[in-house]
Structures are given as structure tokens and as C-alpha cells.
Amino acid sequence: MRRPRGEPGSRAPRPTEGATCAGPGEPCFPSDGPLMCALEQERRFRLPPKPPPTLQPGLRSGQRLEAALSCPRFLRRPQQHLIRSLAEARPEELTPHVMVLLAQHLARHRLREPQLLEAIAHFLVVQEAQLSSKVVQKLVLPFGRLNYLPLEQQFMPCLERILAREAGVAPLATVNILMSLCQLRCLPFRALHFVFSPSFINHISGTPHALIVRRYLSLLDTAVELELPGYRGPRLPRRQQVPIFPQPLITDRARCKYSHKDIVAEGLRQLLGEEKYRQDLTVPPGYCTDFLLCVSSSGAVLPVRTQDPFLPYPPRFCPQGQAASQPTTHDPAQRVVLMLRERWHFCRDGRVLLGSRALRERHLGLLGYQLLPLPFEELESQRGLPQLKSYLRQKLQALGLRWGPEGG
């Protein structure tokens, strides 16, 4: 039986160029259409992963290290076992460029590898005379970021000599080195005398990086105030001080969709009420807190609007004979800071806080805030909002906090 023809003048549509037909009588799909692109992407996803990049066996150790660290695929997918094996290269085979690549790799991927960090520290000591402060700032960066003080005994004396020699040549590099040492609680007094001097401050005031240097100097001044009671040198003038970290850090903003902050905020809202906590509040001298509560001497959680949520800065410490790290205040209300400890706040595959996180928690504690850490393992184990509220209730009650009609 013959098929009926179409209307006069009509013709059967031909497949478009590059189209795919599944069979006779079935529809055709353009090869660049969304369906075909989705199928092709799924096919590629199911393919076995490509083997890791191989290095030429004829290369020397230093050359193999540079080739590995310069490979884009290697940077995207760090191979820790490969880096450890390359750490056996002798210092004379290595160059400042190679060691900077290694330091940047460790810092970028939060790899707290003692063997590699010790190799960087030893290289810095051995090559001290040939290194400028601009190179040293990059070599020192992973130590502060990864909260690792090397065992190399000449590490600190070497840095002090480099700072004394080059502090006036590269102001930003000098302050960057001191920032890394601040995270390690190893600030040299002589270098502080120099960066807080009027001549240094006046020199950086007209430079393009003046704001970032003032922010770093403000943090260094805070560290001197809280951690170095024996320091008697110059300090950063009050008019030059700026907030240190007035907003959540870049990593937190970039990973906000993976953060537990929103669900913790909702749990606190349902548990305490909106008036009894503040979120993302910046407290003097400029630290952004995750959540802050005001608590009376009896443990009652108070409405934040009825209290001054800020503790005084500089803090008023206890009289001599008492614990120097406990500030005194005439305000009976205690400030409790809930600190989210997300997965990316730690060194990879470990339980060591990154240097910036450890420094913030250390300073908030020295300022007089009571810290309540919320580790990511505990937050990830909560299944749904009701279970999270129960978890937060247990955490707050363990501190002696009360709320509701009986708690005020």
C-alpha cells in the first residue's frame, strides 16, 4: 500500500547538517543541540580517568620538581606522594624559582607536609645571601598559612637578618614576612621597631598598596597589644589603624554554598529568637565573628539590642598576680562567639587550623570573648534542622546558658 503524498509543492524535510538520526521514522537531533551535548558529556564522564602525568626519567631532581609543579593538570590534582619523593632533591640542584613554586603549591592546596616545609626552610637558610625579601616572602608564606614552625634552628635568625638587610627596600614584602611570622607567634622586636617607625609609615602612605599595608600593620599592632607584653618600642598611631578583617574572608564568601552558616543561623533563630544573637558582626579591632551572644552572669541569653556587644579594645587586663590573659570589665554580661570550623579552615587531611583562623580565634580569646567552636564533622553529622537544633541546644547548655521564659 502506497503512502499518501503531502500537499502539492511540499517536500519531506531533510536532516540538518550534522544532525543525528536514531533510525528510520525517528526524529533527528542536531549534533550541537542540548540533548546531544548532555549525552556526550555523560559519555566522557564515564570514561576511565587519564593516568597522572609522567616525568622524563632523564631529568635531575630539581628539574623533575619544576616540571611537575609547572604542569597545569598537576596543580589541579595534587599528588602528595609525588611531591614527597621530589623533596629528596639536593639544595644545590634547586633554584629560588623552583622552591617558590613548591611553596605556592603547598599554600594553595593547604598541604602541611613537614618534609617539604623543612626542605624550604633549609633552602632559605643555605641561600640566605642570594635571596631578596620579595622571594623570601613567597618562601615563608606556607609556614604561616599552614601554621607550621620549622625545626630548622637557623630559620628565625636567618629571617631576622634578611629583614634587617632589606626592610627598607621592599616595604610590602617586609610586612608580608611579618604577617607570616605573626601567625606563627614569632615576631622579631627589631623588625617591629622598623615598620612602626614614622619614617616607614610615611614612606608607605603614598604607595598604591598603602591600604593593605595599613591593614597588616593594624593586625601586627593588635598582636603586639595582646601577645607581646614586653614590647616597648613604637606602635601604630591610632589615626593610622583600620579594621583588620571587617567582613568574612574571601574563602568563606567563595564557598558560601558549602557553608553551614545558613542552617546554623536558622537553628539559632528557632532556638533563641532573632533578638538574641548577631551574625557576621565585626568587633574591635576588626575581627568578623560568625555568631555572637550576650549572656548574663546567671547564664541567661540576653537580647543583643539591650547590650553593647563589643568588649573594649585595648582590653583592660587583670591586676598583677592574676592571669594576664583574662581582661577585666565592669560589664557583667559575657560575650560568647560561635565559631564555625568549616572543612576548608583546616590544613588538608589534618586537624590543624590554618594560621589565619588560629590567629583570629587566639586574639578573640585574648580580647575576652568566650569561644564555642562548631567543628564541621559535628555539623555534617546532623540530619536535618530538628537534629541540628538539638545539637546547638546541647552545646549552649554545656556552657551553662539558659533562654526562654526561665532564662530571660
C-alpha positions, 0 to 999 in steps of 0.5 A, a space after each residue: 500500500 502506497 503512502 499518501 503524498 503531502 500537499 502539492 509543492 511540499 517536500 519531506 524535510 531533510 536532516 540538518 547538517 550534522 544532525 543525528 538520526 536514531 533510525 528510520 521514522 525517528 526524529 533527528 537531533 542536531 549534533 550541537 543541540 542540548 540533548 546531544 551535548 548532555 549525552 556526550 558529556 555523560 559519555 566522557 564522564 564515564 570514561 576511565 580517568 587519564 593516568 597522572 602525568 609522567 616525568 622524563 626519567 632523564 631529568 635531575 631532581 630539581 628539574 623533575 620538581 619544576 616540571 611537575 609543579 609547572 604542569 597545569 593538570 598537576 596543580 589541579 590534582 595534587 599528588 602528595 606522594 609525588 611531591 614527597 619523593 621530589 623533596 629528596 632533591 639536593 639544595 644545590 640542584 634547586 633554584 629560588 624559582 623552583 622552591 617558590 613554586 613548591 611553596 605556592 603549591 603547598 599554600 594553595 592546596 593547604 598541604 602541611 607536609 613537614 618534609 617539604 616545609 623543612 626542605 624550604 626552610 633549609 633552602 632559605 637558610 643555605 641561600 640566605 645571601 642570594 635571596 631578596 625579601 620579595 622571594 623570601 616572602 613567597 618562601 615563608 608564606 606556607 609556614 604561616 598559612 599552614 601554621 607550621 614552625 620549622 625545626 630548622 634552628 637557623 630559620 628565625 635568625 636567618 629571617 631576622 637578618 634578611 629583614 634587617 638587610 632589606 626592610 627598607 627596600 621592599 616595604 610590602 614584602 617586609 610586612 608580608 614576612 611579618 604577617 607570616 611570622 605573626 601567625 606563627 607567634 614569632 615576631 622579631 622586636 627589631 623588625 617591629 621597631 622598623 615598620 612602626 617607625 614614622 619614617 616607614 609609615 610615611 614612606 608607605 602612605 603614598 604607595 598604591 598598596 598603602 591600604 593593605 599595608 595599613 591593614 597588616 600593620 593594624 593586625 601586627 599592632 593588635 598582636 603586639 597589644 595582646 601577645 607581646 607584653 614586653 614590647 616597648 618600642 613604637 606602635 601604630 598611631 591610632 589615626 593610622 589603624 583600620 579594621 583588620 578583617 571587617 567582613 568574612 574572608 574571601 574563602 568563606 564568601 567563595 564557598 558560601 554554598 558549602 557553608 553551614 552558616 545558613 542552617 546554623 543561623 536558622 537553628 539559632 533563630 528557632 532556638 533563641 529568637 532573632 533578638 538574641 544573637 548577631 551574625 557576621 558582626 565585626 568587633 574591635 579591632 576588626 575581627 568578623 565573628 560568625 555568631 555572637 551572644 550576650 549572656 548574663 552572669 546567671 547564664 541567661 541569653 540576653 537580647 543583643 539590642 539591650 547590650 553593647 556587644 563589643 568588649 573594649 579594645 585595648 582590653 583592660 587586663 587583670 591586676 598583677 598576680 592574676 592571669 594576664 590573659 583574662 581582661 577585666 570589665 565592669 560589664 557583667 554580661 559575657 560575650 560568647 562567639 560561635 565559631 564555625 570550623 568549616 572543612 576548608 579552615 583546616 590544613 588538608 587531611 589534618 586537624 590543624 587550623 590554618 594560621 589565619 583562623 588560629 590567629 583570629 580565634 587566639 586574639 578573640 580569646 585574648 580580647 575576652 570573648 568566650 569561644 564555642 567552636 562548631 567543628 564541621 564533622 559535628 555539623 555534617 553529622 546532623 540530619 536535618 534542622 530538628 537534629 541540628 537544633 538539638 545539637 546547638 541546644 546541647 552545646 549552649 547548655 554545656 556552657 551553662 546558658 539558659 533562654 526562654 521564659 526561665 532564662 530571660 
